Amino acid sequence: MKKKIQFVILFLLITLNTFAKYTQTCTVKYMTQDGWSKKYVVDVNFLTGSELNDATNSYKYSSYSTYAVIFWGEGQASVIKLTSYTGCGYEVDKSCITNTYTDLKGKDQEDTEWKICVSDYCY
């Protein structure tokens, strides 16, 4: 199973460059058993579920939702379905991601909560 997950992540990494509509360096943190993790400054790829389905050759992602994909290293990625309203609709671009006053919120496939700060003022 682990080998299959690594293949999917490798496939995502290779094909995401074609599909990602907007990439930005953001400050992110996630919920742990003890509260929020430390903050990480990482590149975040924002795209629609439809684009993510195309990239993974699957139907696992909600076509009209916005996702954030963070690559941590070889074989490691977090795919976060944003629960915050972005107004992106069918296509993700800079304006629909940066047009927010608070952190973007979402959950990954393990149901872990995330906060993604796209502004200069992160909480």
N, C-alpha and C positions, 0 to 999 in steps of 0.2 A: 504494500500500500504506500509506504514511504517513497518508493521509487516512482510510483505513479504521480504522487503529489509533486515531487521534484521535477518530473517531466512537464507537468502542467505549468509549474512556475517558470521553468526554462522557456517553454513555448510562449508564455505570457510576456516574458522579458524580451524575447526576440520580436514578437509581433506587436507589442504595445507601442513601439515607436511609430508604427503605421497608423494606429487607431487613436492614440491619446490626443485629445483635443486641447488640453491645457495642462502644463506642468509648472509648478511653483514650489519654491523653497518655503516650507512652513514650519511652525513649531507645533509638535504634536505630543499628546500624552494619553494614557489609557488607564482604565480603572483596574486596580489590583485588589486583593483581599484587604490590604491595609490603607486603601485610599488611592488617590491619583499617583501615577508613576512620576518619575522625574521627566522633565521636558527634553524632547529630542528635536533637533533641527535637521530636517530631511527634505528631499525632493518628493513631492506628492504628485502623482498623475491622476487627473480628474477626467472621467469619461462616463458615458451613459451605459446602462446595463445592456443595451442593444449592441454597443461597440464591444463591450466585454464578452458578450456571448459570441460575437463574431471572432474575437481574438482567441477564445478558448474552444471554439467549435462546439458550443453547448447551449443549453437553454436554462442554465442555473441561476441567471441573474434577471432581475425585474427590468424589462426593456425600457421603461420610462423613468427609472430611478437614476440618481447620480451616485457614482462610486468614486472612492479615493483608493488608489493602489500605491502602497509604499514598499519598495524593495530594500530589504535590510542587508542582504548579502547573498552569497551563492545559495540558491535553493530556498530562500526565505522571503516571503512577501506577506503583507497584510492587505486584504481586500475588505474595504469598509463601505457599507451601504449607508449613505448619508440620510439622516432623519430630519435634518434641518432643511428648510425650504431654500432652494437656490435659484429658482426661476429659469433653470437651464432648458427645460423642455426636451426637445429631440436632439439638441446638440450642446456640448459643453464648450464654453469659451471663457476668456479672461473676465469679461464683464459680469457674467452670472456667478462666478466664484468669488471675485473680490468685492462684489456689491453686498457686503454683509457687515453688520455692526458688532456681531458677537462671534464666538468660536463656532465653527461648523461642528455638529454632533453626528455620531453614527455608531453602528455596531458592526463588528466583523463576523465571520462565519462561526466563531466560537461564542457569539453573543457578548463579547467584551465591548464595553462602552469606550468610545474615543472622543477626544476633542481636538480639532484641527484649527489652529489660529492662522489665518491668511493675512492679517493686518500687522502693523508695526507694534500694536499694543496688545500683548497676550496676557491673559489672566492666569 
